[in-house]
Protein backbone atom coordinates (compact mmCIF):
# COMPACT_ATOMS: atom_id res chain seq x y z
CA UNK A 1 0.00 0.00 0.00
CA UNK A 2 1.59 3.23 -1.12
CA UNK A 3 -1.18 5.46 0.23
CA UNK A 4 0.10 8.78 1.52
CA UNK A 5 -1.37 10.05 4.77
CA UNK A 6 -4.91 11.30 4.22
CA UNK A 7 -5.88 14.51 5.95
CA UNK A 8 -9.22 15.69 7.25
CA UNK A 9 -10.04 19.21 8.41
CA UNK A 10 -12.52 19.97 11.13
CA UNK A 11 -13.86 23.27 12.49
CA UNK A 12 -14.53 23.32 16.23
CA UNK A 13 -17.98 24.89 16.38
CA UNK A 14 -17.45 26.08 19.94
CA UNK A 15 -14.35 28.03 18.93
CA UNK A 16 -15.26 29.41 15.49
CA UNK A 17 -16.23 33.08 15.65
CA UNK A 18 -16.67 33.63 11.93
CA UNK A 19 -13.40 35.36 11.05
CA UNK A 20 -13.66 33.58 7.64
CA UNK A 21 -9.90 33.22 7.28
CA UNK A 22 -10.16 29.50 6.50
CA UNK A 23 -12.69 30.17 3.75
CA UNK A 24 -10.39 32.86 2.31
CA UNK A 25 -7.24 30.72 2.15
CA UNK A 26 -8.86 27.34 1.36
CA UNK A 27 -12.31 27.96 -0.13
CA UNK A 28 -12.61 24.36 -1.35
CA UNK A 29 -12.29 22.92 2.14
CA UNK A 30 -14.81 25.00 4.08
CA UNK A 31 -18.42 26.18 3.88
CA UNK A 32 -20.04 29.07 5.70
CA UNK A 33 -23.51 29.13 7.24
CA UNK A 34 -25.89 32.08 6.98
CA UNK A 35 -24.16 33.71 9.96
CA UNK A 36 -20.73 33.39 8.40
CA UNK A 37 -19.53 30.65 10.74
CA UNK A 38 -17.42 27.96 9.12
CA UNK A 39 -17.66 24.18 8.90
CA UNK A 40 -15.57 21.68 6.98
CA UNK A 41 -16.93 20.91 3.50
CA UNK A 42 -18.46 17.43 3.36
CA UNK A 43 -16.68 15.07 5.74
CA UNK A 44 -13.61 17.30 5.75
CA UNK A 45 -11.46 15.04 3.60
CA UNK A 46 -8.63 17.05 2.07
CA UNK A 47 -8.19 16.17 -1.62
CA UNK A 48 -4.69 15.13 -2.66
CA UNK A 49 -2.68 18.22 -3.54
CA UNK A 50 -4.55 20.52 -1.14
CA UNK A 51 -2.67 19.61 2.01
CA UNK A 52 -0.78 22.92 2.07
CA UNK A 53 -4.01 24.88 1.93
CA UNK A 54 -5.39 22.86 4.82
CA UNK A 55 -2.37 23.72 6.96
CA UNK A 56 -2.62 27.38 5.92
CA UNK A 57 -6.24 27.46 7.03
CA UNK A 58 -5.19 26.04 10.37
CA UNK A 59 -2.34 28.48 10.88
CA UNK A 60 -4.43 31.52 9.96
CA UNK A 61 -7.37 30.90 12.27
CA UNK A 62 -7.33 33.55 15.02
CA UNK A 63 -9.43 31.35 17.31
CA UNK A 64 -7.44 28.11 16.83
CA UNK A 65 -10.69 26.52 15.67
CA UNK A 66 -9.37 24.62 12.64
CA UNK A 67 -8.06 21.13 13.37
CA UNK A 68 -6.26 18.75 11.04
CA UNK A 69 -6.65 15.04 11.57
CA UNK A 70 -4.07 12.75 9.98
CA UNK A 71 -5.49 9.37 9.06
CA UNK B 1 -4.09 67.20 24.70
CA UNK B 2 -0.99 69.31 25.38
CA UNK B 3 -2.40 70.21 28.81
CA UNK B 4 -2.19 66.60 30.08
CA UNK B 5 0.73 65.87 32.39
CA UNK B 6 3.13 63.65 30.43
CA UNK B 7 3.33 59.99 31.42
CA UNK B 8 6.29 59.54 33.76
CA UNK B 9 6.61 55.76 33.52
CA UNK B 10 4.95 53.45 31.02
CA UNK B 11 4.63 50.58 33.51
CA UNK B 12 2.93 52.49 36.32
CA UNK B 13 1.68 55.78 34.86
CA UNK B 14 0.88 55.15 31.20
CA UNK B 15 -1.46 57.46 29.32
CA UNK B 16 -2.76 56.40 25.93
CA UNK B 17 -3.46 60.06 25.12
CA UNK B 18 0.21 61.00 25.61
CA UNK B 19 1.51 62.46 22.32
CA UNK B 20 4.39 59.95 22.27
CA UNK B 21 1.88 57.08 22.45
CA UNK B 22 -0.34 58.63 19.78
CA UNK B 23 2.51 59.20 17.34
CA UNK B 24 4.45 55.95 17.75
CA UNK B 25 3.16 53.47 20.32
CA UNK B 26 5.18 50.48 19.10
CA UNK B 27 8.45 51.07 21.02
CA UNK B 28 6.41 51.81 24.15
CA UNK B 29 4.54 48.50 23.88
CA UNK B 30 7.81 46.68 23.25
CA UNK B 31 9.27 48.16 26.42
CA UNK B 32 6.12 47.23 28.36
CA UNK B 33 6.19 43.63 27.09
CA UNK B 34 9.73 43.23 28.37
CA UNK B 35 9.52 45.12 31.65
CA UNK B 36 5.91 44.92 32.78
CA UNK B 37 3.62 42.95 30.47
CA UNK B 38 0.50 43.97 32.37
CA UNK B 39 0.97 47.65 33.09
CA UNK B 40 -1.30 49.81 35.23
CA UNK B 41 -2.07 53.50 35.51
CA UNK B 42 -4.03 55.43 38.13
CA UNK B 43 -5.15 57.78 35.39
CA UNK B 44 -8.72 57.40 34.07
CA UNK B 45 -9.71 56.04 37.51
CA UNK B 46 -7.48 52.98 37.09
CA UNK B 47 -6.63 51.07 33.90
CA UNK B 48 -4.65 47.90 33.15
CA UNK B 49 -2.76 47.41 29.89
CA UNK B 50 -1.79 43.87 28.85
CA UNK B 51 0.73 44.16 26.00
CA UNK B 52 1.32 40.45 25.25
CA UNK B 53 -0.82 38.45 22.88
CA UNK B 54 -1.55 35.67 25.38
CA UNK B 55 -2.78 38.09 28.05
CA UNK B 56 -4.93 40.08 25.61
CA UNK B 57 -6.42 36.79 24.48
CA UNK B 58 -7.05 35.66 28.06
CA UNK B 59 -8.97 38.86 28.84
CA UNK B 60 -10.94 38.74 25.59
CA UNK B 61 -12.06 35.16 26.31
CA UNK B 62 -12.99 35.77 29.94
CA UNK B 63 -16.44 37.35 29.87
CA UNK B 64 -17.08 36.34 33.47
CA UNK B 65 -14.51 38.72 35.00
CA UNK B 66 -14.26 41.27 32.19
CA UNK B 67 -17.49 42.93 31.07
CA UNK B 68 -18.15 44.76 27.81
CA UNK B 69 -20.68 47.11 29.41
CA UNK B 70 -17.97 49.78 29.18
CA UNK B 71 -15.76 49.45 26.10
CA UNK B 72 -14.11 52.86 26.03
CA UNK B 73 -11.75 54.17 28.71
CA UNK B 74 -12.88 57.66 29.63
CA UNK B 75 -11.77 60.20 32.22
CA UNK B 76 -14.98 59.58 34.21
CA UNK B 77 -17.48 56.77 33.67
CA UNK B 78 -20.45 57.96 31.60
CA UNK B 79 -24.02 56.81 32.01
CA UNK B 80 -24.40 53.56 30.09
CA UNK B 81 -24.68 54.10 26.34
CA UNK B 82 -25.74 50.66 25.08
CA UNK B 83 -24.74 49.64 21.58
CA UNK B 84 -25.55 45.92 21.47
CA UNK B 85 -23.98 43.48 20.88
CA UNK B 86 -20.59 45.19 21.39
CA UNK B 87 -21.62 46.45 24.86
CA UNK B 88 -23.40 43.18 25.79
CA UNK B 89 -22.21 40.23 27.86
CA UNK B 90 -23.57 36.69 27.78
CA UNK B 91 -26.38 35.72 27.72
CA UNK B 92 -27.84 38.91 26.18
CA UNK B 93 -24.96 39.11 23.73
CA UNK B 94 -25.87 36.16 21.53
CA UNK B 95 -29.31 37.13 20.17
CA UNK B 96 -28.16 40.70 19.53
CA UNK B 97 -25.15 39.39 17.64
CA UNK B 98 -26.86 36.65 15.64
CA UNK B 99 -29.27 39.08 14.00
CA UNK B 100 -26.41 41.32 12.91
CA UNK B 101 -24.31 38.60 11.29
CA UNK B 102 -26.24 37.60 8.10
CA UNK B 103 -25.88 40.96 6.29
CA UNK B 104 -22.09 40.87 6.82
CA UNK B 105 -21.11 37.46 5.42
CA UNK B 106 -18.51 37.42 2.62
CA UNK B 107 -21.19 36.71 -0.02
CA UNK B 108 -23.36 39.63 1.11
CA UNK B 109 -20.40 41.99 1.24
CA UNK B 110 -19.26 40.91 -2.23
CA UNK B 111 -22.45 42.49 -3.59
CA UNK B 112 -21.29 45.89 -2.35
CA UNK B 113 -17.91 45.69 -4.06
CA UNK B 114 -18.94 47.35 -7.37
CA UNK B 115 -20.39 50.28 -5.41
CA UNK B 116 -17.14 50.56 -3.42
CA UNK B 117 -15.02 50.55 -6.59
CA UNK B 118 -17.16 53.21 -8.23
CA UNK B 119 -16.97 55.30 -5.08
CA UNK B 120 -13.18 55.00 -4.85
CA UNK B 121 -12.85 56.17 -8.45
CA UNK B 122 -15.24 59.08 -7.98
CA UNK B 123 -13.07 60.24 -5.09
CA UNK B 124 -9.81 59.79 -7.02
CA UNK B 125 -11.30 61.75 -9.96
CA UNK B 126 -11.56 64.78 -7.70
CA UNK B 127 -7.84 64.97 -6.86
CA UNK B 128 -5.96 62.99 -9.52
CA UNK B 129 -5.32 66.07 -11.69
CA UNK B 130 -3.99 68.09 -8.77
CA UNK B 131 -0.77 66.15 -8.11
CA UNK B 132 -1.41 66.05 -4.40
CA UNK B 133 -4.12 65.13 -1.93
CA UNK B 134 -4.84 64.50 1.70
CA UNK B 135 -5.34 60.75 1.39
CA UNK B 136 -6.91 60.51 4.86
CA UNK B 137 -9.46 63.30 4.43
CA UNK B 138 -10.23 63.12 0.73
CA UNK B 139 -10.04 59.37 0.24
CA UNK B 140 -9.73 56.99 3.21
CA UNK B 141 -12.48 58.53 5.34
CA UNK B 142 -14.99 58.98 2.53
CA UNK B 143 -15.19 55.34 1.46
CA UNK B 144 -16.51 53.83 4.71
CA UNK B 145 -18.75 56.83 5.47
CA UNK B 146 -20.55 56.55 2.17
CA UNK B 147 -20.67 52.78 2.07
CA UNK B 148 -22.15 52.36 5.55
CA UNK B 149 -24.67 55.13 4.78
CA UNK B 150 -25.56 53.19 1.64
CA UNK B 151 -26.02 49.97 3.63
CA UNK B 152 -28.12 51.62 6.32
CA UNK B 153 -30.20 53.48 3.74
CA UNK B 154 -29.13 56.91 4.97
CA UNK B 155 -28.23 59.90 2.81
CA UNK B 156 -24.53 59.80 1.90
CA UNK B 157 -24.62 63.57 2.15
CA UNK B 158 -25.01 63.28 5.95
CA UNK B 159 -21.38 62.15 6.19
CA UNK B 160 -20.25 65.31 8.01
CA UNK B 161 -22.84 64.67 10.69
CA UNK B 162 -21.63 61.09 11.22
CA UNK B 163 -18.00 62.16 11.42
CA UNK B 164 -18.92 64.79 14.00
CA UNK B 165 -20.67 62.20 16.19
CA UNK B 166 -17.78 59.78 15.87
CA UNK B 167 -15.27 62.40 16.97
CA UNK B 168 -17.55 63.32 19.89
CA UNK B 169 -17.90 59.69 21.04
CA UNK B 170 -14.43 58.33 20.36
CA UNK B 171 -12.11 61.32 20.81
CA UNK B 172 -13.52 64.43 22.53
CA UNK B 173 -15.75 62.29 24.74
CA UNK B 174 -12.79 60.55 26.37
CA UNK B 175 -11.88 63.57 28.45
CA UNK B 176 -15.31 65.25 28.44
CA UNK B 177 -18.00 62.66 28.96
CA UNK B 178 -20.82 65.18 28.43
CA UNK B 179 -19.78 65.39 24.77
CA UNK B 180 -20.17 61.62 24.30
CA UNK B 181 -23.57 61.70 25.99
CA UNK B 182 -24.71 64.57 23.79
CA UNK B 183 -23.69 62.68 20.64
CA UNK B 184 -25.56 59.58 21.83
CA UNK B 185 -28.71 61.68 22.33
CA UNK B 186 -28.47 63.26 18.91
CA UNK B 187 -27.99 59.86 17.28
CA UNK B 188 -30.96 58.47 19.19
CA UNK B 189 -33.20 61.17 17.80
CA UNK B 190 -31.80 60.90 14.27
CA UNK B 191 -32.23 57.13 14.09
CA UNK B 192 -35.66 57.06 15.79
CA UNK B 193 -37.12 59.01 12.90
CA UNK B 194 -35.63 56.66 10.32
CA UNK B 195 -36.80 53.57 12.22
CA UNK B 196 -40.38 54.91 12.33
CA UNK B 197 -40.23 55.70 8.64
CA UNK B 198 -38.84 52.26 7.65
CA UNK B 199 -41.40 50.44 9.79
CA UNK B 200 -44.07 52.07 7.61
CA UNK B 201 -42.17 51.81 4.33
CA UNK B 202 -39.56 49.08 4.53
CA UNK B 203 -36.75 49.12 2.00
CA UNK B 204 -33.73 47.02 1.11
CA UNK B 205 -31.49 48.48 3.80
CA UNK B 206 -30.14 47.61 7.23
CA UNK B 207 -32.46 49.93 9.16
CA UNK B 208 -35.46 48.14 7.64
CA UNK B 209 -33.80 44.78 8.25
CA UNK B 210 -33.05 45.43 11.92
CA UNK B 211 -36.50 46.89 12.53
CA UNK B 212 -38.21 43.70 11.36
CA UNK B 213 -35.73 40.87 11.93
CA UNK B 214 -36.59 38.14 14.42
CA UNK B 215 -34.35 35.82 16.43
CA UNK B 216 -36.14 32.74 17.80
CA UNK B 217 -39.49 34.38 17.07
CA UNK B 218 -38.65 37.63 18.83
CA UNK B 219 -38.19 41.02 17.26
CA UNK B 220 -35.47 43.26 18.64
CA UNK B 221 -36.56 45.75 21.28
CA UNK B 222 -36.69 49.28 19.82
CA UNK B 223 -33.80 50.47 22.02
CA UNK B 224 -31.78 47.49 20.82
CA UNK B 225 -32.41 48.50 17.19
CA UNK B 226 -31.26 52.06 17.86
CA UNK B 227 -28.26 50.84 19.85
CA UNK B 228 -27.15 48.53 17.06
CA UNK B 229 -27.56 51.28 14.49
CA UNK B 230 -25.40 53.53 16.65
CA UNK B 231 -22.82 50.76 16.78
CA UNK B 232 -22.84 50.15 13.03
CA UNK B 233 -22.43 53.82 12.25
CA UNK B 234 -19.63 54.46 14.73
CA UNK B 235 -17.81 51.16 14.35
CA UNK B 236 -18.20 51.05 10.59
CA UNK B 237 -16.52 54.33 9.79
CA UNK B 238 -13.62 55.40 11.99
CA UNK B 239 -12.06 51.95 12.05
CA UNK B 240 -11.94 51.29 8.33
CA UNK B 241 -10.97 54.87 7.58
CA UNK B 242 -7.98 54.26 9.88
CA UNK B 243 -7.20 50.92 8.29
CA UNK B 244 -7.23 52.33 4.76
CA UNK B 245 -5.18 55.34 5.85
CA UNK B 246 -2.51 53.15 7.44
CA UNK B 247 -2.19 51.06 4.24
CA UNK B 248 -1.65 54.20 2.18
CA UNK B 249 0.78 55.62 4.77
CA UNK B 250 2.84 52.42 4.62
CA UNK B 251 2.81 52.28 0.83
CA UNK B 252 3.81 55.94 0.55
CA UNK B 253 6.88 55.18 2.67
CA UNK B 254 7.78 51.82 1.12
CA UNK B 255 8.12 52.06 -2.67
CA UNK B 256 9.32 48.45 -2.96
CA UNK B 257 6.11 47.14 -1.35
CA UNK B 258 4.02 49.51 -3.46
CA UNK B 259 5.60 48.34 -6.72
CA UNK B 260 5.43 44.72 -5.73
CA UNK B 261 1.70 45.01 -5.04
CA UNK B 262 1.16 46.74 -8.39
CA UNK B 263 3.08 43.94 -10.17
CA UNK B 264 1.80 40.98 -8.16
CA UNK B 265 -1.86 41.73 -7.47
CA UNK B 266 -2.36 38.10 -6.39
CA UNK B 267 -0.60 38.78 -3.07
CA UNK B 268 -3.04 41.59 -2.22
CA UNK B 269 -5.10 39.45 0.21
CA UNK B 270 -1.94 38.55 2.17
CA UNK B 271 -0.84 42.19 2.17
CA UNK B 272 -4.18 43.41 3.49
CA UNK B 273 -4.04 40.88 6.35
CA UNK B 274 -0.50 42.00 7.12
CA UNK B 275 -1.50 45.67 7.17
CA UNK B 276 -4.36 44.71 9.47
CA UNK B 277 -1.89 42.98 11.79
CA UNK B 278 0.85 45.59 11.77
CA UNK B 279 -1.46 48.62 11.93
CA UNK B 280 -4.47 47.12 13.70
CA UNK B 281 -6.62 50.19 14.32
CA UNK B 282 -8.91 49.16 17.15
CA UNK B 283 -8.27 49.03 20.90
CA UNK B 284 -11.28 47.97 22.92
CA UNK B 285 -11.76 48.08 26.68
CA UNK B 286 -13.35 45.94 29.37
CA UNK B 287 -14.56 46.70 32.87
CA UNK B 288 -13.30 44.37 35.59
CA UNK B 289 -16.46 43.09 37.30
CA UNK B 290 -14.99 40.30 39.49
CA UNK B 291 -11.51 40.12 40.91
CA UNK B 292 -9.23 37.74 39.08
CA UNK B 293 -5.56 37.24 38.26
CA UNK B 294 -3.80 36.70 34.94
CA UNK B 295 -0.10 35.85 34.83
CA UNK B 296 0.32 36.93 38.44
CA UNK B 297 -1.39 40.30 38.03
CA UNK B 298 -4.53 40.97 40.07
CA UNK B 299 -7.33 42.83 38.32
CA UNK B 300 -9.50 44.86 40.70
CA UNK B 301 -13.25 45.27 40.12
CA UNK B 302 -14.36 48.70 38.94
CA UNK B 303 -11.14 49.39 37.07
CA UNK B 304 -10.83 49.16 33.30
CA UNK B 305 -8.63 47.11 30.97
CA UNK B 306 -7.41 48.52 27.68
CA UNK B 307 -7.69 45.54 25.38
CA UNK B 308 -5.03 46.40 22.84
CA UNK B 309 -5.40 44.12 19.86
CA UNK B 310 -2.78 46.32 18.15
CA UNK B 311 -0.23 45.51 20.88
CA UNK B 312 -1.13 41.80 20.73
CA UNK B 313 -0.57 41.85 16.98
CA UNK B 314 3.00 43.13 17.50
CA UNK B 315 4.00 40.50 20.07
CA UNK B 316 7.09 38.67 18.78
CA UNK B 317 6.16 35.62 20.86
CA UNK B 318 3.19 35.15 18.51
CA UNK B 319 4.41 36.71 15.26
CA UNK B 320 8.01 36.18 14.08
CA UNK B 321 9.56 39.53 13.06
CA UNK B 322 6.49 41.17 14.53
CA UNK B 323 7.76 44.69 13.89
CA UNK B 324 8.48 43.98 10.23
CA UNK B 325 5.73 44.45 7.68
CA UNK B 326 6.03 41.40 5.42
CA UNK B 327 3.42 41.87 2.72
CA UNK B 328 3.34 38.20 1.79
CA UNK B 329 3.32 36.83 5.35
CA UNK B 330 1.57 33.48 5.01
CA UNK B 331 0.88 32.47 8.58
CA UNK B 332 -0.99 35.32 10.16
CA UNK B 333 -3.38 34.62 13.01
CA UNK B 334 -3.76 38.33 13.67
CA UNK B 335 -6.27 39.67 16.17
CA UNK B 336 -7.07 42.96 14.43
CA UNK B 337 -10.78 42.12 14.49
CA UNK B 338 -10.68 40.98 18.08
CA UNK B 339 -10.83 37.52 19.61
CA UNK B 340 -13.71 35.57 21.07
CA UNK B 341 -17.42 36.36 21.03
CA UNK B 342 -16.99 40.03 20.12
CA UNK B 343 -15.16 39.39 16.81
CA UNK B 344 -15.83 42.46 14.65
CA UNK B 345 -19.12 41.90 12.86
CA UNK B 346 -17.98 44.10 9.98
CA UNK B 347 -14.66 42.37 9.36
CA UNK B 348 -15.56 41.25 5.84
CA UNK B 349 -16.80 44.73 4.98
CA UNK B 350 -13.61 46.29 6.31
CA UNK B 351 -11.42 43.87 4.33
CA UNK B 352 -13.34 44.54 1.15
CA UNK B 353 -13.14 48.33 1.62
CA UNK B 354 -9.40 48.22 2.36
CA UNK B 355 -8.71 45.98 -0.62
CA UNK B 356 -10.75 48.10 -3.02
CA UNK B 357 -9.27 51.35 -1.71
CA UNK B 358 -5.69 50.16 -2.14
CA UNK B 359 -6.27 48.46 -5.50
CA UNK B 360 -8.04 51.41 -7.10
CA UNK B 361 -5.50 53.91 -5.77
CA UNK B 362 -2.57 51.84 -7.10
CA UNK B 363 -4.27 51.49 -10.50
CA UNK B 364 -4.80 55.22 -10.90
CA UNK B 365 -1.79 56.55 -8.96
CA UNK B 366 0.92 53.88 -8.86
CA UNK B 367 3.63 56.25 -7.60
CA UNK B 368 3.12 58.54 -4.62
CA UNK B 369 5.00 59.72 -1.56
CA UNK B 370 4.40 61.61 1.67
CA UNK B 371 4.20 65.37 1.36
CA UNK B 372 4.24 66.97 4.79
CA UNK B 373 3.24 66.20 8.35
CA UNK B 374 1.10 63.15 9.10
CA UNK B 375 -1.12 63.33 12.20
CA UNK B 376 -2.67 60.36 14.03
CA UNK B 377 -5.98 59.98 15.82
CA UNK B 378 -5.97 59.54 19.57
CA UNK B 379 -7.82 57.12 21.78
CA UNK B 380 -9.72 54.03 20.76
CA UNK B 381 -9.01 53.87 17.05
CA UNK B 382 -5.57 54.51 15.56
CA UNK B 383 -5.02 55.80 12.06
CA UNK B 384 -3.78 58.82 10.08
CA UNK B 385 -6.06 61.84 10.25
CA UNK B 386 -3.89 64.01 7.97
CA UNK B 387 -2.04 62.14 5.26
CA UNK B 388 -0.69 64.52 2.61
CA UNK B 389 0.63 62.71 -0.45
CA UNK B 390 2.16 63.96 -3.68
CA UNK B 391 2.25 62.25 -7.09
CA UNK B 392 2.74 63.01 -10.78
Interface residues (C-beta under 8 A of the other chain):
Chain A: X17 X18 X19 X20 X21 X23 X24 X32 X34 X35 X36 X56 X59 X60 X61 X62 X63 X64
Chain B: X98 X101 X102 X104 X105 X106 X107 X269 X273 X330 X331 X332 X333 X334 X335 X337 X339 X340 X341 X343 X347 X348
